Amino acid sequence: MQLTKLKVKNFRSFGDKETVVRFDQLTTFIGNNSSGKTALIHALLKLFGEGNNSLKRSDFHLPFDKKPDEMDRCELYIEAVFEFPELQDNHGFITYSTPTFFDNFVVEDVGKPPYIRIRLEATWERGNSFEGNIDSQIYFITASEDSEIEEQHKKRATKAMLSNIKCIYVPALRDPNEQLKNVSGSILYRILNGVNWADRTVDDIRKKTAELDKLFNNETGINTLKSAIQQYWNKYHGDNRYNQAVLTFNGTDMETILKRVELKFFPTETERDYSVNELGDGLRSLFYLSLVNTLLEIENQALSEIGANQRSFNIIPPVLTIVAVEEPENHIAPHLLGKVMKNLIDISTKENAQTILTSHSPAIIKRVDCKSIRHFRICNKRRSSVIKEIKLPKKESDCFKYVKGAVEAYPELYFAKLVILGEGDSEEYVIKKILTSLGRDIDVQGISIVPLGGRHVNHFWKLLKDLDIPHITLLDFDRERQGGGWGRIKYAIEQLIENGLSNEKLSTVEGIEDFSDDLEQIEKKIGYKDEVVNHWISFLEDNNVYFSYPLDLDFMLLEKYYKEYIDSLDKNEGPRLKINNVTKKIASLSDEDYSSSEYQERLTSYIQATLKQNGGDGRTYSEAQKQLMIWYNYFFLYKSKPVTHMRALEKLDFSQLQLPEPLERFINAIVKKIEG
């Protein structure tokens, strides 16, 4: 049995439009604070939680355009849909989910798998008290999901039936001591109350407890204390009820004895044992999670003993236990997170369990399957929660592994207020340094810089658009490289079209009277005209796609800050060239050396290396730019790009410097987005 879907309407941060969330065996909720993750878990608890989970006025959604005193009535519902994969997979598991819920199955057609619908419906109306009047009822819905629900389709769900499904909630602030008390609803209560105590064991415990009580009362001091308590109690209390006050060492009934059960930890730094309250925050958090595993293990053992002559536990475990853990990373050392996640994943693989996680930690998110992630955000326009799934390329496609790997390597993009997509390590270092110089700390501003490596940018655009995460992109223009120049523009246009850019908007580009989808014809029509290319570049910048022009970011910075890059070299560093059998540093060549055949031959080879195989000959670059390609090769093809930029730019204050024009426009766009 498996929870596959939860539908919520008008519950807390979920508005009057139904929100539907799909569930896997392990499902991960991510998103910024107060985006609805905990609210959705509490929606499950209203149906299947232990203890008092009655609705309050604050559980009913307040529309964004109303004040509390303007609302007279509100209706909400929470519906859980469960399927039964064991009926299809036929793994041979021992299961009693089918007979338990058989009478409430919904079967849409012959051959289709059955499912059940459990629905909480509630109404709040203004009343004489602050809380108002709340009416609620939980039903089994016998109509299919695509049918209208009428009264005859509602079958009242009893507490006994609902108890077959349990939701264990592990809050972000974990206090295992509360779960170690033998009180109703605690984990220890569920375990100890289910122990199948032998009659002989119970009698022996009572006898031994009575012996201890006798030894305790034989002490003179204890007898004196008992007499004093009785004497003064009688002076205050004259009723014949409760008039005997007896001091005992322990109770004689099992319930009283079990309430005094304690867990101790040893060895310790001192000679005495430690209680759970004396452990550090991290160990307490780990122990809380271990209690959940313990309960599930006991329930599995009880399940395997059903029908046996001798049973260790006299309990019938729930058909399904849903374990909802908030922020498992809290208080736990990073190197232990892998172990924590493995245990939680193991829980999700059990026949009778599912796991829900919430997290803000990239260390947790990169350990779960992207497909299990549900991204939460608040729609500012309606002030209600919106939940989206992560959509990746088709698994069989070439880019699936790359995009999945990149998303898992940079999971912070899910929490970013702005994602900057760049080509590689150079962009990551340089953009961060420039923004820092401008007083824009990327961590404070909630900016995530994700290097693309020049691949599959369209899938990142789709992902971020689906999740409504603002983003901006800096690509290499790669003029005269294979696929560069107009090819880069064409690629960006095609991918923007795939992501919803309209032909009408494209027709506004200067020089394009009527845009058609045939970009090949446009290329033939315009040829390679700088003025037309510039119109497209301007258009793409309006759509948050920028280019490092004319080649890439490394070349653009080298051209602008040539002196700083040369000065960053040590005395013996720099490219050398042998002219007339004399080795010279290229930085100190004379005009005559520049016209030598050796230099021209080296320049030609470096131009080819810069523009790469099947690239051009550099004819669209100026002489000064072509000469820079020798240095481009030295700095960026033979050395580490981030280290090279770090050495050259570390002392520059970009708030006082003129940036290369394309980069300046890009940085200004980022600042504008940050400021809203």
VOGU-3710 file (C-alpha; in Angstrom, 3 decimals, decimal comma):
1> mqltklkvkn> 0,000/0,000/0,000  1,383/3,396/-0,923  0,338/7,035/-0,626  0,458/8,315/-4,201  -1,352/11,634/-4,063  -2,484/14,352/-1,674  -5,054/16,971/-2,653  -5,422/20,110/-0,562  -7,749/23,087/-0,796  -8,044/26,060/1,581
11> frsfgdketv> -5,742/24,517/4,202  -3,307/27,034/5,734  -1,092/28,383/2,929  -2,929/26,407/0,230  -5,558/28,539/-1,475  -8,961/27,993/-3,021  -7,481/26,295/-6,089  -6,854/22,598/-5,476  -3,180/21,669/-5,030  -2,235/18,109/-5,989
21> vrfdqlttfi> 1,054/16,564/-4,835  2,313/13,197/-6,041  4,309/10,941/-3,707  6,998/8,310/-4,246  8,340/5,833/-1,707  10,696/8,629/-0,667  9,570/12,185/-1,393  11,597/15,306/-0,643  10,051/18,725/0,002  12,332/21,689/-0,673
31> gnnssgktal> 11,802/25,427/-0,794  12,358/28,581/1,194  11,068/29,073/4,732  7,287/29,462/5,114  6,599/28,117/1,629  4,182/25,393/2,819  6,348/22,298/3,445  5,366/21,875/7,102  1,749/22,794/6,301  1,506/19,892/3,864
41> ihallklfge> 2,875/17,465/6,461  0,313/18,777/8,949  -2,389/18,151/6,349  -1,395/14,463/6,481  -1,359/14,568/10,285  -4,954/15,832/10,313  -5,879/12,534/8,668  -3,433/10,035/10,149  -1,566/11,646/13,052  -1,477/10,463/16,656
51> gnnslkrsdf> -3,144/12,474/19,413  -5,391/15,486/19,022  -5,297/16,727/15,441  -8,570/18,613/15,421  -8,854/21,627/13,139  -8,485/25,208/14,340  -9,497/28,495/12,802  -5,877/29,115/11,745  -5,984/25,944/9,616  -8,434/27,605/7,222
61> hlpfdkkpde> -6,826/29,602/4,420  -7,206/33,376/4,523  -7,501/34,760/0,956  -4,928/37,391/0,015  -7,599/40,022/-0,604  -9,432/39,590/2,732  -8,835/40,461/6,340  -9,744/37,945/9,087  -12,786/39,926/10,214  -14,112/40,015/6,623
71> mdrcelyiea> -14,406/36,230/6,383  -17,674/34,614/7,475  -17,271/31,101/6,103  -14,584/28,860/4,637  -14,578/25,264/3,409  -11,490/23,077/3,145  -10,668/19,538/2,191  -7,638/17,264/2,424  -7,736/14,085/0,372  -5,218/11,232/0,337
81> vfefpelqdn> -5,158/8,686/-2,486  -3,570/5,273/-1,872  -2,691/2,595/-4,394  -1,778/-1,070/-3,906  1,344/-1,912/-5,933  1,596/-5,294/-4,160  -1,459/-6,423/-6,137  0,399/-5,792/-9,401  4,014/-6,587/-8,484  3,176/-9,869/-6,739
91> hgfitystpt> 6,381/-9,868/-4,718  5,003/-12,488/-2,340  4,967/-10,103/0,631  2,754/-10,866/3,585  0,187/-8,104/3,360  -3,190/-7,449/4,856  -3,824/-4,099/3,193  -6,198/-5,619/0,640  -8,697/-7,213/3,052  -8,447/-4,190/5,362
101> ffdnfvvedv> -9,578/-1,706/2,713  -11,314/-3,979/0,205  -14,786/-2,595/0,939  -13,588/0,928/0,091  -11,767/0,169/-3,175  -12,394/2,345/-6,204  -11,965/0,484/-9,509  -12,435/2,660/-12,583  -12,550/-0,093/-15,190  -11,824/-3,766/-15,825
111> gkppyirirl> -8,127/-4,459/-15,535  -7,346/-1,138/-13,889  -5,680/-1,177/-10,448  -7,822/-0,319/-7,405  -7,191/2,628/-5,133  -8,810/4,267/-2,119  -9,651/7,889/-1,396  -9,716/9,197/2,183  -11,013/12,748/2,450  -11,338/15,225/5,291
121> eatwergnsf> -14,005/17,853/4,690  -14,448/20,773/7,063  -16,347/24,047/7,308  -15,541/27,071/9,437  -18,219/29,652/10,176  -18,064/32,790/12,234  -19,532/32,267/15,715  -19,700/33,844/19,153  -16,170/32,706/20,081  -12,910/33,709/18,407
131> egnidsqiyf> -12,411/30,203/17,026  -15,881/30,208/15,460  -17,750/27,002/14,637  -15,873/24,150/12,950  -17,569/21,040/11,587  -15,422/18,283/10,112  -15,747/14,676/9,005  -13,464/12,118/7,362  -14,878/9,912/4,596  -13,938/7,136/2,243
141> itasedseie> -14,875/8,404/-1,216  -16,227/5,621/-3,421  -16,397/7,660/-6,642  -13,535/7,735/-9,138  -11,251/10,758/-9,165  -12,637/12,138/-12,402  -16,255/11,995/-11,146  -18,266/14,502/-9,172  -18,519/13,607/-5,471  -22,110/13,258/-4,306
151> eqhkkratka> -23,456/12,361/-0,856  -23,957/8,701/-1,760  -20,233/8,497/-2,539  -19,242/9,439/1,027  -18,732/6,643/3,508  -17,831/7,690/7,045  -14,296/6,606/8,037  -14,116/5,328/11,602  -11,102/5,903/13,844  -10,513/2,149/13,857
161> mlsnikciyv> -10,199/2,118/10,069  -8,016/5,234/9,985  -5,693/3,728/12,610  -4,484/1,313/9,932  -2,513/4,219/8,496  -0,130/6,145/10,758  1,911/9,266/10,132  4,946/9,685/12,388  6,093/13,301/12,443  9,722/14,005/13,315
171> palrdpneql> 9,925/17,810/13,774  12,926/19,976/12,956  13,482/20,560/16,692  13,780/17,034/18,045  13,274/16,113/21,698  13,682/12,336/22,058  12,856/12,551/25,769  9,210/13,214/24,823  9,182/9,980/22,817  10,830/8,026/25,660
181> knvsgsilyr> 7,965/8,743/28,054  5,379/6,011/28,259  2,499/8,352/27,493  -0,163/7,971/24,857  1,134/8,811/21,401  4,827/8,395/22,182  6,990/5,874/20,358  7,898/4,080/23,595  4,199/3,788/24,522  3,419/2,092/21,203
191> ilngvnwadr> 6,258/-0,409/21,699  5,907/-1,226/25,424  2,119/-1,477/25,264  2,502/-4,028/22,514  4,888/-6,319/24,383  3,243/-9,685/24,980  4,100/-10,008/28,680  4,025/-13,562/30,034  1,807/-13,981/33,150  4,750/-15,446/35,077
201> tvddirkkta> 6,910/-12,425/34,222  4,216/-10,022/35,438  3,861/-11,930/38,748  7,643/-12,018/39,265  7,931/-8,274/38,653  5,173/-7,567/41,175  6,842/-9,783/43,818  10,272/-8,234/43,301  8,788/-4,745/43,417  6,991/-5,583/46,695
211> eldklfnnet> 10,299/-6,815/48,161  12,019/-3,588/47,191  9,159/-1,596/48,682  9,494/-3,538/51,972  13,244/-2,879/52,172  12,586/0,785/51,410  10,021/1,096/54,202  12,203/-0,674/56,792  14,407/2,383/57,070  13,730/4,453/60,215
221> gintlksaiq> 14,035/7,726/58,357  11,465/6,645/55,775  8,981/5,653/58,511  9,457/9,023/60,218  8,847/10,787/56,893  5,706/8,706/56,232  4,281/9,568/59,662  4,920/13,274/59,192  3,291/13,295/55,754  0,229/11,428/57,065
231> qywnkyhgdn> -0,065/13,694/60,150  -0,050/16,968/58,250  -2,131/15,638/55,363  -4,899/14,813/57,876  -4,737/18,360/59,273  -5,450/19,780/55,800  -7,730/17,096/54,389  -10,782/15,841/56,335  -12,614/13,841/53,659  -12,709/10,067/54,025
241> rynqavltfn> -11,587/9,759/50,432  -7,854/9,829/49,758  -7,137/10,256/53,459  -4,300/7,680/53,441  -1,017/8,969/51,989  1,444/6,090/51,490  5,059/6,574/50,443  6,080/3,690/48,144  9,307/2,881/46,332  7,473/1,882/43,172
251> gtdmetilkr> 4,045/0,852/41,895  3,001/-2,765/41,773  0,968/-2,722/38,556  2,704/-3,054/35,153  1,380/0,237/33,791  2,913/2,208/36,669  6,186/0,293/36,444  6,498/0,817/32,699  5,987/4,562/33,087  9,236/4,622/35,054
261> velkffptet> 11,277/2,879/32,348  14,308/4,988/31,410  16,991/4,697/28,771  20,604/5,265/29,859  23,818/5,697/27,891  27,273/4,471/28,921  30,251/4,612/29,146  30,498/8,350/29,767  33,139/10,908/30,727  31,967/10,491/34,325
271> erdysvnelg> 31,316/7,342/36,364  27,528/7,616/36,091  25,255/6,823/33,169  23,759/9,628/31,046  20,085/10,149/30,299  19,025/11,225/26,803  18,643/14,849/27,999  22,342/14,957/28,850  23,424/14,148/25,309  24,395/16,921/22,889
281> dglrslfyls> 21,933/18,281/20,319  23,419/16,208/17,509  23,291/12,900/19,400  19,742/13,617/20,600  18,700/14,233/17,005  20,347/11,012/15,841  18,758/9,041/18,670  15,297/10,412/17,821  15,706/9,091/14,278  16,928/5,741/15,614
291> lvntlleien> 13,725/5,469/17,710  11,669/5,731/14,516  13,697/2,913/12,943  13,218/0,863/16,120  9,433/1,262/16,007  9,259/0,203/12,353  11,481/-2,797/13,026  9,240/-3,867/15,920  6,153/-3,449/13,732  7,767/-5,558/10,997
301> qalseiganq> 8,583/-8,271/13,534  5,017/-8,170/14,878  3,760/-8,463/11,306  5,896/-11,554/10,662  4,596/-13,193/13,879  0,914/-12,919/12,985  -0,530/-16,443/13,129  2,410/-17,853/15,153  1,826/-19,730/18,425  4,165/-17,496/20,418
311> rsfniippvl> 4,301/-13,782/19,720  6,733/-11,274/21,205  4,369/-8,390/20,516  0,634/-8,539/20,912  -0,067/-5,777/18,399  -1,409/-5,468/14,888  0,799/-2,865/13,222  -0,605/-0,272/10,803  -0,927/-1,291/7,175  1,213/1,732/6,286
321> tivaveepen> 3,436/4,007/8,348  4,372/7,345/6,772  7,512/8,804/8,338  7,742/12,582/7,835  11,133/13,994/8,878  11,777/17,728/8,883  15,319/18,892/8,167  17,254/15,701/9,001  20,456/17,739/8,723  19,719/19,702/11,931
331> hiaphllgkv> 22,492/19,529/14,575  24,208/16,677/12,714  27,849/16,722/11,602  28,166/16,773/7,775  30,050/13,464/7,626  27,102/11,716/9,323  24,482/12,962/6,870  25,213/10,134/4,454  24,483/7,583/7,180  21,287/9,417/8,199
341> mknlidistk> 20,073/9,518/4,604  20,858/5,832/4,063  18,703/4,935/7,075  15,836/7,129/5,900  16,060/5,647/2,409  16,056/2,174/3,976  12,815/3,070/5,772  11,234/3,976/2,437  12,098/0,554/0,999  10,154/-1,315/3,693
351> enaqtiltsh> 6,921/-2,938/2,573  4,826/-1,061/5,127  6,524/2,366/5,167  7,065/5,544/3,189  9,363/8,478/3,879  8,844/12,224/3,470  11,740/14,628/3,998  11,927/18,391/4,128  15,286/20,075/3,779  17,188/23,291/3,104
361> spaiikrvdc> 20,526/21,511/2,817  22,288/20,908/-0,523  24,076/18,015/1,234  20,705/16,274/1,664  19,242/17,215/-1,703  22,159/15,846/-3,715  21,605/12,483/-2,005  18,042/12,065/-3,255  16,712/11,389/-6,720  15,743/14,617/-8,506
371> ksirhfricn> 12,479/12,994/-9,555  11,439/12,644/-5,909  11,804/16,390/-5,221  8,778/18,653/-4,822  9,662/22,340/-5,006  7,607/24,727/-2,844  7,300/28,458/-3,277  4,841/31,175/-2,329  2,977/32,893/-5,147  3,323/36,538/-4,126
381> krrssvikei> 0,294/37,550/-6,154  -2,087/35,207/-4,308  -0,009/34,531/-1,164  -0,518/30,796/-1,478  1,779/27,800/-1,844  2,676/26,473/-5,275  4,290/23,036/-5,651  6,158/21,852/-8,745  7,937/18,644/-9,675  11,431/18,636/-11,141
391> klpkkesdcf> 11,223/18,006/-14,880  14,377/16,536/-16,390  15,136/15,578/-20,007  14,050/12,125/-21,103  16,204/9,508/-19,430  17,354/8,014/-22,712  18,578/11,360/-24,062  22,275/12,264/-24,123  21,815/15,287/-21,901  19,928/13,520/-19,091
401> kyvkgaveay> 23,031/12,500/-17,140  24,673/15,894/-17,630  21,668/17,948/-16,499  20,856/15,584/-13,634  24,495/15,697/-12,522  24,648/19,486/-12,750  21,418/19,907/-10,796  22,669/17,546/-8,101  26,049/19,320/-7,998  24,381/22,733/-7,526
411> pelyfaklvi> 21,201/22,001/-5,525  21,330/25,505/-4,028  19,731/26,764/-7,254  16,383/25,499/-5,883  16,557/28,083/-3,078  18,032/30,958/-5,073  16,317/34,296/-5,573  18,342/34,559/-8,792  20,264/31,904/-10,744  23,159/33,012/-12,951
421> lgegdseeyv> 23,958/30,496/-15,672  27,485/30,781/-17,040  29,777/28,756/-19,250  32,277/27,542/-16,663  34,701/28,232/-13,834  35,786/31,632/-15,189  32,247/32,983/-15,005  31,768/31,586/-11,518  34,875/33,350/-10,167  34,698/36,621/-12,149
431> ikkiltslgr> 30,981/37,321/-11,666  31,238/36,683/-7,941  34,279/38,993/-7,660  32,623/41,807/-9,599  29,400/41,605/-7,589  31,408/41,587/-4,351  33,278/44,723/-5,488  29,886/46,341/-6,039  28,807/45,459/-2,499  26,562/42,597/-3,652
441> didvqgisiv> 27,341/39,494/-1,611  25,904/36,552/-3,554  25,142/34,607/-0,359  23,301/37,510/1,256  21,459/38,296/-1,990  20,440/34,648/-2,508  22,288/34,286/-5,819  23,412/30,912/-7,172  26,012/30,784/-9,978  25,781/27,548/-11,976
451> plggrhvnhf> 28,450/26,721/-14,598  27,025/25,004/-17,656  30,142/23,967/-19,523  28,383/25,271/-22,644  25,924/22,385/-22,668  22,159/21,916/-22,510  21,354/25,456/-21,381  17,829/24,977/-22,769  17,017/22,341/-20,152  18,126/24,638/-17,358
461> wkllkdldip> 15,949/27,392/-18,798  13,001/24,994/-18,822  13,707/23,767/-15,290  14,002/27,275/-13,845  10,994/28,528/-15,793  8,875/25,607/-14,520  9,909/26,422/-10,945  9,451/30,196/-11,446  13,025/30,899/-10,337  14,426/34,120/-11,867
471> hitlldfdre> 17,513/33,474/-13,997  19,940/35,182/-16,355  22,482/33,617/-18,703  25,959/34,547/-19,963  27,118/32,517/-22,983  30,259/32,609/-25,119  29,717/34,237/-28,506  32,585/32,168/-30,011  32,923/34,213/-33,194  34,662/32,153/-35,893
481> rqgggwgrik> 34,586/29,024/-33,758  32,574/26,146/-35,180  28,915/26,837/-34,403  29,781/30,243/-32,965  28,640/33,739/-33,913  25,298/33,485/-35,658  25,184/29,808/-34,625  25,127/30,839/-30,946  22,356/33,351/-31,609  20,384/30,792/-33,591
491> yaieqlieng> 20,730/28,198/-30,806  19,562/30,677/-28,157  16,556/31,709/-30,273  15,551/28,090/-30,930  15,688/27,207/-27,246  13,765/30,329/-26,209  11,089/29,358/-28,733  10,916/25,893/-27,132  10,448/27,616/-23,796  7,518/29,704/-24,985
501> lsneklstve> 8,933/32,755/-26,799  6,310/33,863/-29,326  6,808/34,609/-33,031  5,117/37,959/-32,507  7,801/39,003/-30,061  10,531/37,752/-32,382  9,098/39,820/-35,221  9,914/42,972/-33,237  13,643/42,457/-33,870  14,952/45,260/-36,067
511> giedfsddle> 15,545/44,016/-39,593  13,042/41,127/-39,286  9,748/42,109/-40,877  7,942/38,806/-40,393  9,535/36,082/-38,313  9,109/32,470/-39,350  10,430/29,342/-37,693  12,903/28,825/-40,542  16,061/30,247/-39,012  18,149/28,776/-41,849
521> qiekkigykd> 16,426/31,127/-44,300  17,039/34,093/-42,029  20,730/33,163/-41,877  20,948/33,051/-45,667  19,074/36,315/-45,954  21,160/38,349/-43,534  24,520/36,671/-44,173  27,025/37,802/-41,581  26,150/41,424/-40,994  27,342/42,950/-37,768
531> evvnhwisfl> 24,461/45,389/-37,556  21,838/42,612/-37,819  23,726/40,415/-35,349  23,805/43,362/-32,949  20,012/43,679/-33,219  19,655/40,004/-32,237  22,128/40,401/-29,378  20,108/43,349/-28,067  16,883/41,344/-28,394  18,340/38,366/-26,545
541> ednnvyfsyp> 19,607/40,628/-23,762  16,032/41,838/-23,327  15,213/38,153/-22,761  17,996/37,650/-20,170  20,494/35,979/-22,525  23,873/37,766/-22,773  27,052/37,009/-24,711  30,720/37,423/-23,876  31,743/39,170/-27,097  33,498/38,605/-29,475
551> ldldfmllek> 34,879/35,264/-28,197  34,429/34,427/-24,523  34,771/35,941/-21,047  38,480/35,098/-20,791  39,324/36,907/-24,033  37,077/39,841/-23,176  38,832/40,407/-19,818  42,312/39,897/-21,273  41,584/42,530/-23,902  40,254/45,010/-21,319
561> yykeyidsld> 42,838/44,423/-18,572  45,860/43,338/-20,612  48,356/45,161/-18,370  47,017/43,516/-15,196  47,345/40,028/-16,712  50,919/40,698/-17,910  51,881/42,183/-14,520  50,558/39,078/-12,752  53,396/37,000/-14,244  56,593/36,247/-12,381
571> knegprlkin> 59,904/37,251/-13,938  60,505/33,917/-15,645  56,920/33,376/-16,803  55,389/34,124/-20,197  55,471/32,649/-23,699  58,799/32,578/-25,550  59,747/32,431/-29,227  63,006/31,480/-30,975  63,879/34,052/-33,668  67,170/33,628/-35,598
581> nvtkkiasls> 68,224/31,004/-33,023  67,687/33,470/-30,153  64,944/32,703/-27,610  63,017/35,837/-26,674  60,060/36,606/-24,433  57,074/37,585/-26,549  56,290/40,379/-24,098  59,537/42,126/-25,065  59,617/41,615/-28,873  60,587/44,511/-31,140
591> dedyssseyq> 58,618/45,732/-34,154  61,076/43,894/-36,368  60,464/40,669/-34,450  56,720/41,005/-35,010  57,232/40,904/-38,767  59,516/37,856/-38,645  58,392/34,614/-40,234  58,812/32,809/-36,904  56,418/35,158/-35,144  53,861/35,069/-37,970
601> erltsyiqat> 53,977/31,288/-38,014  53,461/31,136/-34,219  50,636/33,684/-34,436  48,849/31,658/-37,112  49,093/28,475/-35,034  47,812/30,273/-31,896  44,907/31,815/-33,801  43,963/28,329/-34,961  44,316/26,955/-31,414  42,143/29,776/-30,041
611> lkqnggdgrt> 39,435/29,382/-32,679  39,756/25,584/-32,426  39,485/22,866/-35,009  37,242/23,741/-37,959  37,306/27,379/-36,801  38,070/30,480/-38,874  41,358/32,213/-39,609  40,672/35,282/-37,463  39,756/37,624/-40,323  36,869/39,199/-38,307
621> yseaqkqlmi> 39,283/40,124/-35,491  41,552/43,177/-35,451  45,345/42,784/-35,603  45,583/43,679/-31,917  42,990/41,032/-31,050  44,797/38,379/-33,086  48,030/39,149/-31,287  46,212/38,715/-27,975  45,475/35,127/-28,975  49,087/34,194/-28,182
631> wynyfflyks> 48,470/35,356/-24,633  45,009/33,759/-24,605  46,647/30,411/-25,343  49,257/30,933/-22,643  46,884/32,121/-19,914  43,757/30,095/-20,575  44,614/26,994/-22,611  47,744/25,970/-20,721  46,962/27,284/-17,241  44,070/27,170/-14,768
641> kpvthmrale> 41,515/29,785/-15,775  40,261/30,660/-12,246  43,836/30,906/-10,890  44,880/33,119/-13,818  41,932/35,471/-13,237  42,566/35,467/-9,496  46,205/36,535/-9,904  45,377/39,263/-12,428  42,186/40,670/-10,931  42,542/40,179/-7,169
651> kldfsqlqlp> 43,607/43,783/-6,513  41,136/45,423/-8,876  38,120/47,277/-7,505  35,468/46,929/-10,173  33,342/49,600/-8,583  36,008/52,053/-9,760  36,713/50,465/-13,167  35,011/50,401/-16,537  33,938/46,875/-17,414  33,884/45,503/-20,970
661> eplerfinai> 30,610/46,722/-22,464  28,820/43,333/-22,793  29,853/42,401/-19,259  28,772/45,770/-17,895  25,297/45,331/-19,389  25,129/41,839/-17,907  26,164/42,990/-14,408  23,725/45,925/-14,539  20,925/43,484/-15,406  21,848/41,325/-12,406
671> vkkieg> 21,827/44,338/-10,059  18,451/45,400/-11,452  17,009/41,947/-10,780  18,420/41,926/-7,246  16,834/45,271/-6,485  13,512/44,000/-7,746
//
